[in-house]
Amino acid sequence: MNKKNKPIWGTRIKGKTSGIFEKVSSSLKVDKRLYKEDIMASIAHVEMLNRQKIINFKIKNKIIWGLKKIQNQIIKKKYIFDYRDEDIHMSIEKKLFELIGEDAGFIHTARSRNDQVLVDLKIWMISSNGKLIKMLDQTINTILKVAEKNIYTIMPGFTHLKNAQPISFSHYILAYVEMFNRDKKRLLSNFNSLKENPLGSGALSGTSFNIDRKFTTKKLGFKYPTGNSIDTVSDRDFVLDFLYASSLCAMHISRLAEEFIIWNSDAFRLINLKDNIVTGSSIMPQKKNPDTLEYLRGKVGSCYGNLFTMLTILKGLPLSYFKDLQDDKKIIFETYDDLVISLKVLNEVLKNFSVNKNEMLNLADRGYITATDLADYFVKKLNYPFRKSYQITAKIVNYCEANKKKLSDLSIEELKKIESNITNDVIDVFNLKNSVNSKKSYGGTSFENIKKMIKKYKNA
């Protein structure tokens, strides 16, 4: 904007902009949340211009004074956003003209909105990545508290949603610690591309002014300036990295939510949700619905959608900048906001559910869940090949099924009729606690392994 409150390109473009185009071109409602980053980057930019003797000391100080005043007005909610302004950059620049006059025009020396918006966005994303990592740490700590209370809680581990082998509930819930730690690593790896400073790339070719990109890089907390000005203004790989990492995190949240929905159902009854995280029915008085979990399960859809939207926007773009890229901020902000609220909701759920230990144990005692332990017993005790042991065990399971018995109900005599070399100590194999505690391989479900892993996660 210039001092007459008209777009700067009004000198070249004589006709009045179409009302509908003016509406779709404006991104101020979306990108106004970048005001702090925009002001921070602008201050660094004019300080660099002064150091390089491109603008004088007096102009630099006037611009910085005006920018700080604008920031203070926005923080105190005394700033009026005019949504006819195209974006936050033009809004702030227009206000700066009102405050300090023509000298505001020096602020855009040696930069373009193409590199300006990227530096703002990257600064915001660096901060937002850090906040998400902290939230994941909080979620992990909540899971660890649940795990510590349930080391000896035995439940069935499932494959194909059928009883497979007995495990500790603590071991189950710690699986999500691994997932969320991977999410943290992905977000941390994003810092590498986010730490490249785009400021100074200009519209696409750099600038003829004698700027110092190393100064703004250091001032704004980046590691180094980007290496190719054309790539810089067209690059949104860092956006895709963020959206991908966020989508995976949302997917992990959704998987946990889905399992809790199943386990909270009347068919399973493995967990209970407290009243503060359930809702009722408008017609069925008895209902307590897991809406919070269903909310979490549903949110992954919008995260996936945003990722594929951005991929689709980029897939056919030549170099360098195009209006198509305007939607990147809306996509990023929506994904970030969804993930933040999802992590908050998940943390609340994890603090407000209880485990039905007896139901878990009873379910673990069904479905011949120690059959693999019996096959392993034949290998270790009788030195049979595992495939032979598998076949003998399958015959024993078939016998149990035909006679409506559990493995633990069988007598030695019944077992010997199928395998004559079996001995009395086989009875210990059918004990669920013994089964769980026998899985001592690193990463397994034995109680000592779980205690070590909890300690490891806490010290990470």
N, C-alpha and C positions, 0 to 999 in steps of 0.2 A: 504493500500500500504506500501511496505517497501522501503528502500533507493535505491533499484535497480529498482524501479518503476514497480514492479510486485505485483499482489494481494498477500495478506499475506498468503492465503491458498495455494499459489504456492508450498510451501514446501511439502504439503500433496498431492495436485493434480498435477501429473506430466505432464499429457497430455495437449496440447494447447486447450483452450476453443473454441468450435465451433463458427464461425463467427456470425451465426444467433442467437445462444443463447446469445452471448456477447451483441448483439444488443437489444434483448428483455429483457435482465437482467438489462440493464442500465436504471436508472431513473433520471439521472442527469439533463436532459433537463426540467424535471418536478420539482424536489425537490431542484433545486439550489436556488429557492426563499426562502428557509429556512436557508440561510447562516447566517443571523444575529442571529437567534435562536440557530443554531448549535454552533456558537462561544460563545454565551452567556452561554449556558448550559455547554460547555466544560470548560470555565473559572471557573464556579462555581464548577464543578467536580474536577478540579485540585487544587483549593483552599481548598476544603474539604480533598483531599488526603494529602495535606501538613499539614493541621491542625491535621489530624489523624496520622501523621508521617509515612505515606505510601510512600510518595516521599519527597525529601528534598526541602528546600527553593529555592535553586539555580535552580533546574529543573523546579519547579513551575513557577518561574519568566521567565525563557527562553520560556516555553510553552505559557505563557500568552502574552509575547512580540510578539512571532511569530503569535499567533492567531489575535492579534490586527492589526498587519501589514497586514495579509491576508484580514481582514475585510476592512481596509483602501484601499487596492488595488482593492477589488471588488466594493466598493463605487465609487472609482475614475475611474472605468472601465479599470483598468490596469491589471486585473487578467484574465488569459486565461483559460477558461474551456476546459478541454480535455474530450470529450464525450466518450472516451474509459474508463474513470473512471466509476465505477459502480453507484456511487451516490454522493451527496454533502458531505457526511461524509468522504468517501474515498478521494474525491478531496481535501478537506481541510487537511486531515491527510498527504496525499502525499506532498502537498505544505509545510507543516510544517517540514517534513523530509528534504526538500530542504533548508529550512531556518535555522534550528537549529541542524540538524543531528540526531544521534541515540536517543538522549533524547526525541525526538518526540514520540518514542514508548511507553513512560510512560503514554501518554494521555489516552490510552484505558484500563488502569489498573482498574479493578473492575467495568467494564461496558461492555455491549454488544451493538451492533447496534440495537438490539430489544428494549431495553429501551431508547437508545439514540434517535432513530427516533421518539418515542412516546413523549418524553419530548419536542423535537423541535416542533412537530406538535401541541401539546397542548398549548405551549407558543404562537405560531402563531395564533391558533384559539381563544385564549383569546383576543388577540389584534383585530382580525378580527371581532369577535362578537361585541366588543365595537364600532368598526367603523360602522357596520351595524345598531346598535342601534342609533347612532348619525344621520345616514342617514334617518332612520325612523322618528326621531324627526324633522328633516328638512322637510320631506314630510308632517308630521302632521301639522307643523306650516304653510306650504303653504295651506293646506286644510282649516285650521282655517281662513286664510285671505279670501279665497273664500267664506266660510260660513258667515263671518261677513257682506259681501256685498250682501248677498242673503237671509237674514232672511225672508223678505216679498215677495220673489219670489215664486209664487204658481205654482205647477206642479202636474200632476197626479202621484200618487203612483201606481205601477203595481203589480198584481199577474198574473202569466201565460202570462205576457206581454200584459195584457188587463187592461184598466183603472179600478182602484179599489176604491181608496179614495184620496181626495186631500191632498197634503203635501207641506211643504216648501222645496224648493231645498236645502236650508241650512241643513235641517234635513236629507235629502237624503245623501249629501256629508259627513256629520258627521258620517254616518254609517261606512264609511271607516276609520275614526279615531279609532273607536272601534276595527275594524279588525287589524289595524296596531299596536294598543296598545297591543292586544293579541300576535301579532308577537314579539313585544318587550319582553313581559313576557316570551315567550318560549325561546328566545335567552338568557335572563337573567337567566332562570332556568338551562340552559346548563352550566353556570359557576360552578355549584355544582360539576359536574363530571369532568369538565376541571381543577378544582383546586386541584385534586389529583395528586401528583407528582410520575411519574413512574420511575424516575431515581434511580438506585440502585437495580432494580429487576433483572438485568443481562439478560442472555439469556432466562431463565425461572425459575431458582431456587434460585435467590439471589446470594450472593457472600460470600466467606470465609474471605475476607478482613474486617477489622474493620472500616467500613465506617460509616458516620453520615448522615443518610437520612434527619434528621430534619434540619441540616444545609443547605443542598441544597434546601430543601423545602422552607425555609424562604428566602434564597438568590434569588431564582427564582420567588418568589411571589406566590407560591402555599400555600394551607392551611394545608395540611397534606400529608404524603406519602401513597401510595396505600398499601392495606393490604395483598394482596396475589400475589406473584410474577408470578405465572402461569396465573392467570386471567389478570394481568397487561399487559403482552406482547401479549395476544390474544384478549383483550378487544377493541372493536370498537363501543361500545354502544354510546359513546360521538360523534362519527362520524355520526351515524344514527340520534341522537338527532338534530344535526346541519342540516343534510340533510332534515329531516322532517320539522323542523322549517322554513328552507329556501323554501321548496316546498309549504308550506302553504302561506308564504308571497308572493311567485311568483303567486300563485293561486289568492290571493286577488288583486294583481296588474292586473292579466289577466281579472278578473271579471269587474273591473273598466274600463279597456281598451275596453272590449266587449260592455259595455253599452255606452261608448262614441262613439264607432264606429256606433252603432245603432242610437244614438241621432244626430250624425253628418250627417247621411244619408239624402238624398233628401226626403225620406218617412217621416222622423220625423222633421228634421230641428230645433231641440231643442237647439243645441249648434253650434258654429262656431270655427274652428281651424285656428289659424293665419298661414300665409304663411311660417313662419320659421319652422313649424313642420309638413308640408305636402309635398307630392311629386307630380309630374305630370305624364302624360302618354306619351309613345313614339308615340302613334298614334292619341289619342283623345285630341285635344288642350284645351278643356274646363275643363279637369279633375283636381281635387285637392284631392289626395288620402291620407287617414289617415294611412300611412305606419308606422309611429312611434307607433301608437296604435296596429297595427297588429304585429309589432315586439314584443311588450310587451306580447300580447296574445300568441304568439308562443313560447316564452322563457320558459314558465312553463313546456313545454314538456321535455326539456332537464333536468330540475330540477327533475321532476318526474322520468325520466329515470335513473338519477344518484342515486336517492334514492333506486329504485328497483334493480339497479346493485349491490349496496353495500349489500342490504338485501340478494340477491342471492349468492354473494360471501361468506357471513358469514353462510348461513343456513346449510351447510354441513361440516363445518370445525371442526375437533376434536381439543383439546387443544394441543399445544399452538400456536407457530408461524408457518406460512406457507407463501410461496412466493405469494400466492393468494392476500395477504393483501397489496402487493406493490401498487396496483391500488388505494388505499384509498386516497392518496394525490392528484392524478390526478382528481379524482371525487370531492373531496372537493374544490380544487382550481377552477375547472370549474364552480361549483355551485356558489361559492362565487363571481367569476368574473361576471357571468351572473346576479346575484342578484344586484351587485353593479351598473352595467350599466343600469339595468332595473329601479332601484330607481332613478338614475340620469335622465333617459329619462322621467319617470313619473313626476318627479318634474318639468321638463321643460314643459311638456304638461300642467300641472296644472297652470303654470304661463302664458300660451299662448293660452288660449281658452276663449271664451265669451259666455254668456248665452243669448239665444233669449227669453226674458221674455214674450213677447206677444204670441209667439208660444206655450210656456209652458202653459200660461193661457188659450189660445184657446183650446188646447188639453185637459186640465183639465175640460173644460166646455162641454165635450162630454162623452158619455157612461154612463149617469145617475149616475155620480160619487158621488152624495150626497144621494143616496138611503139609505145607512146605517144610515146616520144622520136622515133621515125621520123615519126609523124604531125606532131609539132611541128616537125620539120626541114622538111617540105614547106611548112608555114605560113611559117616564118621565111625559108627559103632561096628558095622558089619563089613566095611570096605567094599560095598557094592558100587558099581558105576551109577552116576546120578540117574541116567535114563532107566535103568532097571529099578532103582529106588522109586522113581516117579510112577512106574507101572504098578508096583506093589501097593504104593500109597493110593493110587486111583482105585484099585480093587477094594481096599479098606473103606474108602469113602463111598463107593458104590454099595458096599455091605451096610454101612451106616444109613444111607439114604433109603435102602430097601426095608430096613428094620426100624426106621424112624428113631435113630439114636445119634447122639453127638459123639465125636471122637473120644471125648473124656468119659463117656458112659461105657465104653468097651472094656471088657475084662481081658486079662492076659490070655485066658483060654481062647476067647474069640479071636484075638489078634494072632495067636499061634496057629490057628487053623488056616490062616492066610499066609503067614510067614513064620515058619517053625523056629527060626534062629532068633526070634525077638526075645528080649529079656525084660525083667520087671521094671528096670529103670526107664522104660519107654513112657511110663505114666507121667513123669516129670515134663515130657515134651509137650503134653497137652495143657499145661498150666500157662495161662495167658501172660502172667507176669514174667515167668521164665522165658517165654518166647520173646517178649519185648526186650528183656535185659540181655538176651543172647546176641543181639545185633550190635556187636561191639566194633565193627569195621568203621573207619573214620567216616563221619557223616551219617552213621546209623542211628537207630532209635533207642539204644540202651540208655539207661538212666544216667550213667556216668558220662557218656558222650554228651547228653543234653546239658548236664551241669557245666561241662567244659565249654560248650558252644555258647551258653548264656554268658559265661565269664568272658569269652572271647569277644562277643558282640558288645558287651559293656565297655571293654577296654579299647575298642576300635576307635 
